[in-house]
Amino acid sequence: MLDIIREHSAYIDVLDQIKVGNQVSGLALARSARLPVLAALALDLNVPIILVTDKSDKALMMMDELGFWLPDRPRFHFSEPTPLFYEPAAWGAVTRRDRLQALTALAMYHLPGEKKLAEPPVIVTSLRALMTRTLPRRDFLVNSKTIHLNQTVNPEDLQKNWVGIGYEAVDTVVDFGQFSRRGGILDVWPPTEPFPARLEFFGDEVDTLRQFDPASQRTIRKLEELLITPAREFLPAKAEGLIPDGVNLDEFYIPLIHRMASSILDYLPKNALVLIDDVGNIQSFGEEVEEQAIKLRQESVEEGILPENFPVPYLTWSELIDMIQASRWCELGRSTSEEASPLAEAFTPGERFGGHLNTFMDALEEDCLDDIPSVVVTRQLSRIRELWNEVSDNLEGKLQPRFLEGTLSEGWILSESGRPVIELITDSEMFGWERQQPRPRMSSTHQPPEATFNDLNPGDWVVHVDYGVGRFSGLVRRTLDGTEREFLCVEYDSYSYRFIRPIGSAAILDRKGPRRSHRDLAVWNGRKPSKVCGKRSFTWHKTCWNCMRSVNRRKVMLSKRTRPGSKNWKPVSRMSKPMIKYVPSMKSSTIWKNQSRWIVCYAVMWDMAKLRSRCGQLSRL
């Protein structure tokens, strides 16, 4: 598939512009076509490529799909730290290792005498990972040392140097960033290596150098040299005098230890290529991240967690875009372009089959008859191939489709001069009913608390979770603690009681629910108690009393506690909250049909009294 893309005329034009260093405007590619175009550029340019997207989950998805398009090319995920900016917390071990591996892969282009990777790497990162400050490139290069076999070096000096660049001294090496010493044997695990290395000394000479399995201690392979790079994105050796003694150093102190703000973009060689997923989305997300960081900084300073002069632990989007524009870059989306590029118009979405595999097989057979190359990428490889074998008997001599096992988000049809040249079909086309649309970003609007009462008029009925149904009388001014303030006034019929709530608690009102008259208080969500009780009643006490009369007519004995006229009897007020004690307890002779009348009636009463808004306490009728 990549060979066909690389031979496409529109792709060749884009490639030529990138080679000569011209700025390429937004290609406006479909999301399903961005990674194959990236893979084709990686093969043709043969330079390091860094892909920048907005969020970490999207970066992980692209990293996973990139393994399908570039299975043999080294790929790295420059992940973002879990803690927020200005949050005093250490980074995770996996995050540290992923970031250091990406930095080392790019640092190899600047280390003199070091062997570069056999093929240039492809790095996928998110905006927040790109914004996070890291170890300056000069400090990384100066503190990266190569140990050769038969080299003369003092083991004591090695241990002191390793502690200064972030390694931890332990008894047994079990994780990266650790080292141990047992006599003339030094074990060390650099973060860029899959296994730890063992150095055996004869005096001060490195006698043997090999990698070993930390579980079985068996030798995996012998080495001629070993590159030791920093194990953290800060240098503890430079923290002396800057960080108080006794403080557990972590990445939170990077801005204090290294004053020069640095990013992974500083590690890129001159011929590297930066691909941006979508400039518009990244810019808007970067503004959100900066606003969140500024808010957290203010709160931390007020609480005394963070000093006021603490340096900024990130680079802003404006600073990053200036660094990106200084190198070769290209946008895969369409934020910087008003029209779609010819390469984007060449990719069109494929047909959806919605799980109708017979229809899919017919379409695949037509492609074979028209000599259109087809590639099917699916997780159900054996099933699809078996169905194809049943219908491909009469297609001998025709171009057969290729079936591959894998997971891709979506397929496409690549055309040139109006004729399809190749079609990619995935599970999304075979089994999906409709094309996934990007979720629109909700625009956050800020309103004053009083905006909730704009359409609330005096005389409207409201329900309070504690006081029941009342009538809104308007806004009144009262003096509280020597200060005159505005309050909400809610009037209650039974007790002639005015419940006043400060206007600062505007969130307790909701504009939900149509306006109701006093006669229709028992009607809510289209349900009338008359359908439950069999009687036309519009107030709570009549509803309950009709149910009691219905039960009495069937000679159901009520307990003395709830019998009308008894000592503990209390009539149910229509303005009070219904209580479970008002429901008459019935003897075992009562049939379930009659009991269910009480249960349903009580549920309706309870729902009406418990009506609340999304914020929870008042709901407007």
C-alpha positions as CSV (number, residue, x, y, z in Angstrom):
1,M,0.0,0.0,0.0
2,L,2.8,2.4,0.9
3,D,4.4,1.9,-2.5
4,I,1.2,2.9,-4.3
5,I,0.9,6.0,-2.1
6,R,4.6,6.9,-2.8
7,E,4.0,6.7,-6.5
8,H,0.9,9.0,-6.4
9,S,1.5,12.4,-8.2
10,A,-0.1,14.5,-5.4
11,Y,2.1,12.8,-2.8
12,I,5.2,13.4,-4.9
13,D,4.4,17.1,-5.1
14,V,4.1,17.3,-1.3
15,L,7.4,15.4,-0.9
16,D,9.2,17.7,-3.2
17,Q,8.1,20.8,-1.3
18,I,9.3,19.3,2.0
19,K,12.6,18.3,0.5
20,V,13.4,21.8,-0.6
21,G,12.3,23.3,2.7
22,N,9.1,25.1,1.6
23,Q,6.4,25.6,4.1
24,V,3.6,23.2,3.4
25,S,0.1,24.5,4.3
26,G,-2.5,22.2,5.9
27,L,-2.9,19.1,3.9
28,A,-6.5,18.6,5.2
29,L,-6.1,14.8,5.2
30,A,-8.7,12.5,6.6
31,R,-7.7,11.0,9.9
32,S,-7.5,7.5,8.4
33,A,-5.0,8.8,5.7
34,R,-2.6,10.7,8.0
35,L,-0.6,7.8,9.3
36,P,0.0,6.1,6.0
37,V,1.2,9.4,4.6
38,L,3.5,9.8,7.6
39,A,4.8,6.3,7.0
40,A,5.5,7.1,3.3
41,L,7.3,10.3,4.2
42,A,9.4,8.4,6.8
43,L,10.5,5.9,4.0
44,D,11.3,8.6,1.4
45,L,12.9,11.3,3.6
46,N,14.8,8.8,5.9
47,V,15.0,11.5,8.7
48,P,13.7,11.6,12.3
49,I,10.0,12.5,12.4
50,I,8.1,13.7,15.4
51,L,4.3,13.7,15.3
52,V,2.5,16.1,17.6
53,T,-1.2,15.7,18.6
54,D,-3.4,17.3,21.2
55,K,-4.2,14.6,23.8
56,S,-2.4,11.6,25.2
57,D,-5.1,9.1,24.3
58,K,-5.0,10.1,20.7
59,A,-1.2,9.8,20.8
60,L,-1.4,6.3,22.2
61,M,-3.9,5.3,19.5
62,M,-1.6,6.7,16.7
63,M,1.3,4.9,18.3
64,D,-0.5,1.6,18.1
65,E,-1.6,2.1,14.5
66,L,1.8,3.2,13.5
67,G,3.1,-0.3,14.2
68,F,1.0,-1.5,11.3
69,W,2.4,0.9,8.8
70,L,6.0,0.9,10.0
71,P,6.6,-2.4,11.7
72,D,10.4,-2.3,11.3
73,R,11.0,1.4,12.0
74,P,12.0,2.3,15.6
75,R,9.0,4.1,17.2
76,F,9.0,6.0,20.5
77,H,6.2,7.4,22.6
78,F,7.2,10.7,24.3
79,S,4.6,10.4,27.0
80,E,3.2,13.2,29.2
81,P,3.7,13.1,33.0
82,T,0.7,12.2,35.2
83,P,1.0,15.1,37.7
84,L,-0.3,18.5,36.6
85,F,1.9,21.5,36.2
86,Y,2.8,22.9,39.6
87,E,1.6,19.7,41.3
88,P,4.4,18.4,43.7
89,A,4.4,14.7,42.7
90,A,6.9,12.4,41.1
91,W,6.5,11.0,37.6
92,G,5.8,7.3,37.0
93,A,8.6,4.9,36.1
94,V,7.1,4.0,32.7
95,T,6.7,7.7,31.8
96,R,10.3,8.4,32.8
97,R,11.6,5.5,30.7
98,D,9.5,6.4,27.6
99,R,10.7,10.0,27.6
100,L,14.3,9.1,28.2
101,Q,14.3,6.6,25.4
102,A,13.0,9.2,23.0
103,L,15.5,11.8,24.1
104,T,18.4,9.3,23.8
105,A,17.3,8.3,20.3
106,L,17.5,11.9,19.2
107,A,20.7,12.6,21.2
108,M,22.5,10.0,19.2
109,Y,22.6,12.4,16.3
110,H,24.6,14.9,18.4
111,L,27.0,12.6,20.3
112,P,30.3,12.5,18.5
113,G,31.5,9.0,17.6
114,E,28.3,7.3,18.6
115,K,26.5,4.9,16.3
116,K,23.1,6.2,15.3
117,L,20.1,4.0,15.0
118,A,20.0,1.8,11.9
119,E,16.9,3.7,10.8
120,P,15.7,7.1,11.9
121,P,13.1,7.0,14.7
122,V,9.5,8.1,14.6
123,I,8.3,9.8,17.8
124,V,4.7,10.4,18.7
125,T,3.9,12.9,21.4
126,S,1.0,14.9,22.8
127,L,1.0,18.7,23.4
128,R,1.3,18.5,27.2
129,A,4.3,16.2,26.9
130,L,5.8,18.7,24.5
131,M,5.1,21.6,26.8
132,T,6.8,19.9,29.8
133,R,10.3,21.1,30.5
134,T,13.0,18.5,30.3
135,L,16.8,18.2,30.8
136,P,18.7,20.6,28.5
137,R,20.3,19.0,25.6
138,R,23.8,20.2,26.5
139,D,23.6,18.7,30.0
140,F,22.3,15.4,28.5
141,L,25.1,15.2,26.1
142,V,27.9,16.1,28.5
143,N,26.7,13.5,31.1
144,S,26.3,10.7,28.6
145,K,29.4,8.4,28.7
146,T,30.4,5.3,26.7
147,I,32.2,2.5,28.5
148,H,34.3,0.2,26.3
149,L,35.6,-3.2,26.8
150,N,39.2,-3.3,28.3
151,Q,38.8,0.4,29.2
152,T,40.6,1.6,32.3
153,V,38.3,3.4,34.7
154,N,38.0,3.6,38.5
155,P,34.8,1.8,39.7
156,E,34.5,4.4,42.5
157,D,34.4,7.2,40.0
158,L,31.8,5.4,38.0
159,Q,29.5,5.0,41.0
160,K,29.9,8.7,42.0
161,N,29.1,9.8,38.4
162,W,26.0,7.5,38.2
163,V,24.6,8.9,41.4
164,G,25.0,12.4,40.0
165,I,23.0,11.7,36.9
166,G,20.1,10.1,38.6
167,Y,20.9,6.4,39.2
168,E,20.0,4.7,42.4
169,A,22.3,2.4,44.4
170,V,20.6,-0.8,45.4
171,D,21.6,-4.3,46.5
172,T,20.2,-6.1,43.4
173,V,19.4,-4.4,40.1
174,V,15.7,-5.2,39.2
175,D,14.7,-2.0,37.3
176,F,16.1,0.6,35.0
177,G,17.9,3.5,36.6
178,Q,19.6,1.3,39.3
179,F,23.1,0.0,39.9
180,S,24.8,-2.2,42.4
181,R,28.3,-3.3,43.3
182,R,29.6,-6.6,44.7
183,G,33.4,-6.5,44.9
184,G,34.8,-6.1,41.4
185,I,31.4,-6.5,39.7
186,L,29.2,-3.5,38.8
187,D,25.7,-4.0,37.6
188,V,23.9,-1.1,35.9
189,W,20.6,-0.7,34.0
190,P,20.5,2.3,31.6
191,P,17.0,3.4,30.7
192,T,17.6,2.9,27.0
193,E,18.6,-0.8,27.3
194,P,16.1,-3.7,27.5
195,F,18.4,-5.6,30.0
196,P,20.9,-4.6,32.6
197,A,24.6,-4.8,32.0
198,R,27.4,-6.4,34.1
199,L,30.9,-4.9,34.2
200,E,33.6,-7.2,35.7
201,F,36.8,-5.4,36.6
202,F,40.3,-6.7,36.8
203,G,41.8,-3.9,38.9
204,D,40.6,-0.7,37.1
205,E,40.2,-2.5,33.8
206,V,36.9,-3.6,32.4
207,D,37.6,-7.3,31.8
208,T,34.1,-8.4,30.6
209,L,31.0,-6.5,29.5
210,R,27.8,-8.3,29.0
211,Q,24.0,-8.1,29.3
212,F,22.2,-10.5,31.6
213,D,18.6,-11.5,32.6
214,P,17.8,-10.0,36.0
215,A,15.5,-12.9,36.9
216,S,17.9,-15.8,36.1
217,Q,21.2,-13.9,36.1
218,R,22.1,-15.7,32.9
219,T,24.1,-13.9,30.2
220,I,22.1,-12.8,27.2
221,R,24.9,-11.4,25.0
222,K,28.3,-9.9,25.2
223,L,29.0,-6.3,24.6
224,E,31.8,-4.3,23.2
225,E,30.6,-1.0,24.6
226,L,27.8,0.4,26.7
227,L,26.3,3.9,26.6
228,I,25.3,5.3,30.0
229,T,22.8,8.1,29.8
230,P,21.1,10.1,32.5
231,A,18.5,8.1,34.4
232,R,16.3,11.1,35.2
233,E,15.4,14.4,33.4
234,F,17.3,16.3,36.0
235,L,20.8,16.0,37.4
236,P,21.0,15.6,41.2
237,A,24.6,16.7,41.1
238,K,23.4,20.2,40.1
239,A,20.8,20.3,42.9
240,E,23.3,21.0,45.6
241,G,22.7,24.5,47.0
242,L,19.5,24.9,45.1
243,I,17.3,22.4,46.9
244,P,17.3,22.1,50.7
245,D,18.9,19.0,52.1
246,G,16.6,16.1,53.0
247,V,14.2,16.8,50.2
248,N,13.4,13.8,48.0
249,L,14.3,15.0,44.5
250,D,12.0,14.3,41.6
251,E,10.9,15.9,38.3
252,F,8.9,18.6,40.1
253,Y,12.2,20.4,40.8
254,I,13.4,20.5,37.1
255,P,12.7,24.3,36.7
256,L,14.7,25.0,39.9
257,I,17.7,22.8,39.0
258,H,17.9,23.7,35.3
259,R,17.0,27.3,34.7
260,M,17.1,27.1,30.9
261,A,13.7,25.9,29.5
262,S,14.2,23.0,27.2
263,S,11.9,20.7,25.2
264,I,12.4,17.6,23.1
265,L,12.3,19.9,20.0
266,D,15.8,21.1,21.1
267,Y,17.1,17.5,20.5
268,L,15.9,17.3,16.9
269,P,18.7,17.3,14.2
270,K,18.6,20.0,11.5
271,N,17.0,17.7,8.9
272,A,14.2,16.4,11.1
273,L,10.6,16.8,10.2
274,V,7.8,17.9,12.6
275,L,4.3,16.8,11.6
276,I,1.3,18.4,13.4
277,D,-1.9,16.6,13.6
278,D,-4.2,19.6,13.7
279,V,-2.9,23.1,14.6
280,G,-6.4,24.5,15.6
281,N,-7.1,21.7,18.1
282,I,-3.7,21.8,19.6
283,Q,-3.7,25.5,20.0
284,S,-7.1,25.5,21.8
285,F,-6.1,22.6,24.0
286,G,-2.9,24.4,24.8
287,E,-4.8,27.4,26.0
288,E,-6.9,25.2,28.3
289,V,-3.8,23.6,29.7
290,E,-2.2,27.0,30.4
291,E,-5.4,28.4,32.1
292,Q,-5.5,25.3,34.3
293,A,-1.9,25.7,35.2
294,I,-2.2,29.4,36.1
295,K,-5.3,28.6,38.3
296,L,-3.4,25.8,40.1
297,R,-0.4,28.0,40.6
298,Q,-2.6,30.7,42.3
299,E,-4.2,28.2,44.5
300,S,-0.9,26.6,45.5
301,V,0.7,30.0,46.3
302,E,-2.4,31.0,48.4
303,E,-2.1,27.7,50.4
304,G,1.6,28.1,50.9
305,I,2.5,25.0,49.0
306,L,4.3,26.8,46.2
307,P,6.6,29.9,46.6
308,E,5.7,32.9,44.6
309,N,9.0,33.0,42.7
310,F,8.7,29.4,41.5
311,P,9.7,29.2,37.8
312,V,7.3,28.2,35.1
313,P,7.5,24.4,34.6
314,Y,6.4,24.4,31.0
315,L,6.7,26.1,27.6
316,T,3.8,27.9,26.2
317,W,2.3,27.1,22.8
318,S,3.6,30.4,21.3
319,E,7.1,29.4,22.3
320,L,6.7,25.9,20.9
321,I,5.3,27.0,17.6
322,D,8.3,29.4,17.2
323,M,10.6,26.4,17.7
324,I,8.6,24.3,15.3
325,Q,8.6,26.9,12.5
326,A,12.4,27.1,12.8
327,S,12.6,23.5,11.3
328,R,10.8,21.7,8.6
329,W,7.2,21.1,9.5
330,C,3.9,20.2,7.9
331,E,0.3,20.1,9.2
332,L,-1.7,17.0,8.4
333,G,-5.0,18.7,9.3
334,R,-6.7,21.7,7.7
335,S,-6.4,24.5,10.3
336,T,-3.9,26.5,8.2
337,S,-5.5,25.8,4.8
338,E,-8.9,27.0,3.5
339,E,-9.1,24.3,0.8
340,A,-8.3,20.6,0.7
341,S,-5.0,19.7,-0.9
342,P,-4.9,17.5,-4.0
343,L,-3.5,14.7,-1.8
344,A,-6.5,15.0,0.5
345,E,-9.0,14.9,-2.4
346,A,-7.3,11.6,-3.5
347,F,-8.4,9.9,-0.3
348,T,-12.1,9.2,-0.1
349,P,-14.0,7.1,2.5
350,G,-15.0,3.6,1.6
351,E,-18.5,2.0,1.5
352,R,-20.1,0.9,4.8
353,F,-21.7,-2.6,4.9
354,G,-23.1,-2.6,8.5
355,G,-22.3,-6.3,9.2
356,H,-23.9,-7.5,5.9
357,L,-21.0,-9.8,4.9
358,N,-22.7,-11.1,1.8
359,T,-22.9,-7.6,0.4
360,F,-19.3,-7.0,1.4
361,M,-18.2,-10.2,-0.5
362,D,-20.1,-9.0,-3.6
363,A,-18.4,-5.6,-3.5
364,L,-15.0,-7.3,-3.0
365,E,-15.7,-9.6,-6.0
366,E,-16.5,-6.5,-8.1
367,D,-13.2,-5.0,-7.2
368,C,-11.5,-8.1,-8.3
369,L,-13.3,-8.1,-11.6
370,D,-12.4,-4.4,-12.1
371,D,-8.7,-5.1,-11.2
372,I,-8.7,-2.7,-8.2
373,P,-6.2,-3.8,-5.5
374,S,-7.9,-4.3,-2.2
375,V,-6.5,-4.8,1.2
376,V,-8.6,-6.1,4.1
377,V,-7.3,-5.5,7.6
378,T,-9.4,-7.2,10.2
379,R,-9.3,-8.9,13.6
380,Q,-11.4,-11.7,12.3
381,L,-9.0,-12.8,9.7
382,S,-9.9,-16.6,9.6
383,R,-13.6,-15.9,9.3
384,I,-13.3,-13.3,6.5
385,R,-10.8,-15.4,4.6
386,E,-13.1,-18.5,4.9
387,L,-16.1,-16.5,3.5
388,W,-13.9,-15.3,0.6
389,N,-12.8,-18.8,-0.3
390,E,-16.4,-19.8,-0.8
391,V,-17.0,-17.1,-3.5
392,S,-13.6,-16.9,-5.1
393,D,-13.7,-20.1,-7.1
394,N,-14.6,-18.3,-10.4
395,L,-12.1,-15.6,-10.0
396,E,-8.9,-17.5,-10.9
397,G,-6.5,-15.3,-12.8
398,K,-7.9,-12.1,-11.3
399,L,-6.2,-9.8,-8.8
400,Q,-7.0,-11.3,-5.4
401,P,-7.5,-9.1,-2.3
402,R,-4.9,-9.3,0.5
403,F,-6.1,-10.2,4.0
404,L,-4.1,-9.0,6.9
405,E,-4.7,-9.2,10.6
406,G,-4.6,-6.0,12.5
407,T,-6.6,-3.1,13.9
408,L,-7.1,0.2,12.1
409,S,-9.6,3.0,12.9
410,E,-10.9,3.4,9.4
411,G,-10.2,2.6,5.7
412,W,-10.1,4.7,2.5
413,I,-10.0,4.6,-1.3
414,L,-7.0,6.1,-3.0
415,S,-7.9,7.5,-6.5
416,E,-5.9,9.1,-9.2
417,S,-7.4,10.7,-12.3
418,G,-10.8,9.7,-11.1
419,R,-10.0,6.0,-11.0
420,P,-9.4,4.0,-7.7
421,V,-5.9,2.6,-7.5
422,I,-6.2,0.8,-4.2
423,E,-8.8,0.3,-1.5
424,L,-8.3,-0.3,2.2
425,I,-11.1,-2.0,4.1
426,T,-11.2,-2.4,7.9
427,D,-13.6,-3.7,10.5
428,S,-15.1,-0.2,10.6
429,E,-16.4,-0.5,7.1
430,M,-17.4,-4.2,7.4
431,F,-19.2,-4.0,10.7
432,G,-19.8,-0.3,11.4
433,W,-23.3,1.1,10.8
434,E,-22.2,4.7,10.4
435,R,-19.1,6.7,10.2
436,Q,-17.8,8.1,13.5
437,Q,-18.1,11.8,13.7
438,P,-15.8,13.9,15.8
439,R,-17.4,15.0,19.0
440,P,-18.0,18.8,19.0
441,R,-16.2,20.6,21.8
442,M,-18.6,22.1,24.3
443,S,-18.1,25.9,24.5
444,S,-18.0,26.9,28.2
445,T,-20.1,29.9,28.9
446,H,-19.9,31.8,32.2
447,Q,-23.1,33.2,33.6
448,P,-23.8,35.1,36.8
449,P,-25.7,33.1,39.5
450,E,-28.7,35.4,39.1
451,A,-29.2,34.3,35.5
452,T,-31.1,31.3,36.8
453,F,-33.9,33.5,38.0
454,N,-34.4,35.5,34.8
455,D,-37.6,33.7,33.9
456,L,-38.8,33.0,37.4
457,N,-41.8,35.2,38.2
458,P,-43.6,35.9,41.5
459,G,-46.3,33.4,42.0
460,D,-44.5,30.5,40.3
461,W,-44.6,27.2,42.3
462,V,-41.4,25.7,43.5
463,V,-40.5,22.5,45.4
464,H,-37.8,22.5,48.2
465,V,-36.3,19.2,49.2
466,D,-36.8,20.0,52.9
467,Y,-39.9,22.2,53.0
468,G,-42.0,20.9,50.2
469,V,-44.1,22.9,47.7
470,G,-44.1,26.7,48.0
471,R,-44.8,29.8,46.0
472,F,-42.0,32.1,44.9
473,S,-42.8,35.6,46.1
474,G,-39.9,37.5,44.5
475,L,-36.7,39.1,45.7
476,V,-36.5,40.9,49.1
477,R,-33.8,42.7,50.9
478,R,-32.9,41.8,54.4
479,T,-30.0,42.7,56.8
480,L,-27.8,39.8,57.8
481,D,-24.7,40.3,60.0
482,G,-25.0,44.0,59.6
483,T,-25.0,43.8,55.8
484,E,-28.1,44.3,53.6
485,R,-28.4,41.6,51.0
486,E,-30.9,40.2,48.5
487,F,-32.8,37.1,49.3
488,L,-35.3,34.8,47.6
489,C,-38.6,34.6,49.3
490,V,-40.6,31.4,49.1
491,E,-44.1,31.4,50.7
492,Y,-45.7,28.2,52.2
493,D,-49.4,27.9,52.3
494,S,-50.1,25.6,55.3
495,Y,-47.8,27.4,57.8
496,S,-47.9,31.0,56.3
497,Y,-44.2,30.7,56.5
498,R,-41.7,32.6,54.4
499,F,-38.6,30.7,53.6
500,I,-35.8,33.0,52.5
501,R,-32.7,31.8,50.7
502,P,-29.7,34.0,49.9
503,I,-29.3,34.8,46.2
504,G,-25.7,33.5,46.4
505,S,-27.2,30.0,46.3
506,A,-28.6,30.4,42.8
507,A,-27.5,27.0,41.8
508,I,-30.4,25.5,43.8
509,L,-32.9,26.7,41.2
510,D,-33.4,25.1,37.9
511,R,-35.4,26.3,34.9
512,K,-36.7,22.8,34.3
513,G,-40.4,21.9,34.3
514,P,-43.4,23.6,32.8
515,R,-45.5,26.0,34.9
516,R,-48.3,24.4,36.8
517,S,-51.4,25.7,38.6
518,H,-52.1,24.8,42.2
519,R,-54.8,22.4,41.0
520,D,-52.2,20.4,39.0
521,L,-49.6,19.9,41.7
522,A,-50.2,16.2,41.7
523,V,-49.5,16.0,37.9
524,W,-45.8,15.4,37.0
525,N,-44.2,13.8,34.0
526,G,-47.6,13.2,32.4
527,R,-48.8,10.9,35.3
528,K,-51.9,11.7,37.2
529,P,-52.7,10.1,40.6
530,S,-56.2,9.3,39.2
531,K,-54.6,6.6,37.1
532,V,-52.9,5.1,40.1
533,C,-55.8,5.4,42.6
534,G,-58.8,5.2,40.3
535,K,-60.1,8.5,41.7
536,R,-59.8,12.0,40.3
537,S,-57.8,13.8,42.9
538,F,-55.2,16.5,42.5
539,T,-53.8,17.0,46.0
540,W,-51.7,14.7,48.1
541,H,-54.1,14.3,51.0
542,K,-57.1,13.5,48.8
543,T,-55.0,11.0,46.9
544,C,-54.0,9.2,50.1
545,W,-57.5,9.4,51.6
546,N,-59.1,7.9,48.5
547,C,-56.6,5.0,48.7
548,M,-57.5,4.5,52.4
549,R,-61.3,4.5,51.5
550,S,-60.7,2.0,48.8
551,V,-58.9,-0.3,51.2
552,N,-61.6,0.1,53.9
553,R,-64.3,-0.9,51.4
554,R,-62.5,-4.2,51.0
555,K,-62.6,-4.8,54.8
556,V,-58.9,-4.3,55.2
557,M,-58.2,-3.6,58.9
558,L,-55.9,-0.7,59.6
559,S,-53.5,-0.5,62.5
560,K,-54.6,1.6,65.5
561,R,-51.6,3.9,64.9
562,T,-52.8,5.0,61.5
563,R,-56.6,4.7,61.9
564,P,-58.4,8.1,61.6
565,G,-59.5,9.3,65.0
566,S,-56.9,7.4,66.9
567,K,-54.4,9.0,69.3
568,N,-51.5,9.1,66.9
569,W,-53.4,9.9,63.8
570,K,-52.3,13.0,61.9
571,P,-53.9,14.1,58.7
572,V,-51.6,14.5,55.7
573,S,-51.1,18.1,54.7
574,R,-50.8,18.8,51.0
575,M,-47.9,21.2,51.7
576,S,-45.9,18.8,53.9
577,K,-43.4,16.1,52.8
578,P,-45.0,12.7,52.8
579,M,-43.7,10.3,55.5
580,I,-43.8,6.6,55.5
581,K,-45.7,6.6,58.8
582,Y,-48.7,8.1,57.0
583,V,-49.1,4.9,55.0
584,P,-51.4,2.5,56.9
585,S,-49.8,-0.8,57.8
586,M,-51.9,-3.8,56.7
587,K,-52.5,-7.2,58.0
588,S,-51.5,-10.4,56.2
589,S,-55.1,-10.8,54.9
590,T,-54.5,-7.9,52.5
591,I,-54.0,-9.1,49.0
592,W,-51.0,-7.8,47.0
593,K,-53.2,-5.8,44.6
594,N,-54.5,-3.6,47.3
595,Q,-51.0,-3.2,48.9
596,S,-49.6,-2.2,45.5
597,R,-52.0,0.8,45.4
598,W,-50.4,2.2,48.5
599,I,-46.9,1.5,47.2
600,V,-47.4,3.2,43.9
601,C,-49.2,6.1,45.5
602,Y,-46.5,6.6,48.0
603,A,-43.9,6.5,45.3
604,V,-45.6,9.3,43.4
605,M,-45.9,11.4,46.5
606,W,-42.2,10.8,47.4
607,D,-41.0,11.7,43.8
608,M,-42.9,15.0,43.9
609,A,-41.4,15.9,47.2
610,K,-37.9,14.9,46.2
611,L,-37.9,16.8,42.9
612,R,-34.6,18.6,42.5
613,S,-32.6,20.3,39.9
614,R,-29.2,19.1,38.6
615,C,-27.6,21.0,41.4
616,G,-29.9,19.2,43.8
617,Q,-32.3,21.1,46.0
618,L,-35.0,23.2,44.3
619,S,-36.9,22.4,41.1
620,R,-39.3,24.6,39.4
621,L,-42.8,23.5,38.4
